[in-house]
Amino acid sequence: MADPSSGESTTQVSSFEYDSIGQVKKKSLKEINGSKTTVSKEVTYEYDELSRLVKETCRNMEEGKITENRVFSMIIIAM
């Protein structure tokens, strides 16, 4: 993507980190502009002992905002 005013191009790169069982722990969006690399957005994930997603935290570095979502699951046992 190129900035129309400066003509400089910016490349966006997504990267992922995984835990020992392959669940996504962190997702980052980086912007590379020449020799400068900045993280513009970062999302972290937390799971319970049954590997269910229980919390997602999104940090928007450009705006300085943090959004947190909690996921609640119910287990229904039929007898």
GINOR-V285291 format. One record per backbone hydrogen bond with DSSP energy under -0.5 kcal/mol. NH is the residue of the N-H (numbers start at 0). CO is the residue of the C=O. Records with the same first field share a line. If there is no record, write none. Layout:
BEGIN
NH: CO, CO
END
This chain:
BEGIN
2: 7
3: 1
6: 2
9: 0
10: 31
12: 29
14: 27
16: 25
18: 22
21: 18
24: 16
25: 16
26: 42
27: 14
28: 40
29: 12, 27
30: 37
31: 10
32: 30, 35
35: 32
36: 34
37: 30
39: 28, 37
40: 28
41: 58
42: 26
43: 56
44: 24
45: 54
47: 51
50: 47
53: 45
54: 45
55: 68
56: 43
57: 66
58: 41, 56
59: 57, 64
60: 39, 58
61: 39
63: 59
64: 59
66: 57
68: 55
70: 53
71: 69
75: 73
76: 74
77: 75
END
